[in-house]
Amino acid sequence: MTDPYRDLRGFTAQKKAEPHHVGKVLSELIALKGLARVHGTEQLQQAWRSVAGDDFGRKSRVIELTRGILNVGVSNSAVLNELAGFHKQSLLEQLQQQFAHLKIREIKFRLKTDLK
């Protein structure tokens, strides 16, 4: 027996699932598992160093880029205060201009004393 009110309740006939390309499935799996992040983090580190310069580049390192927020670890509180207080806006503008494809909208600095 079929339900005469099925269409009114929002039920529609289900279509059979179409097969997916293996390449698309693999790329989704890689993105889901985060397997491409190692290479991405290295690219972020290079972008950061090119903008921050040698001095700040040696005393800091990119932790991650999440939802447009670039998290940068710094070696000590003096560097953290200098970057956050005096250089944050100019560094952000340079990153946005030179690396627009990264879509960075904010930089956050975090104290990471284990940086070498």
Sequence and secondary structure as in RCSB ss.txt:
>XXXX:A:sequence
MTDPYRDLRGFTAQKKAEPHHVGKVLSELIALKGLARVHGTEQLQQAWRSVAGDDFGRKSRVIELTRGILNVGVS
NSAVLNELAGFHKQSLLEQLQQQFAHLKIREIKFRLKTDLK
>XXXX:A:secstr
   TTTTTTT           HHHHHHHHHHHHTTTHHHHHHHHHHHHHHHHHHHHHHTEEEEEEETTEEEEEES
SHHHHHHIIIIIHHHHHHHHHHHTGGG   EEEEEE TT  
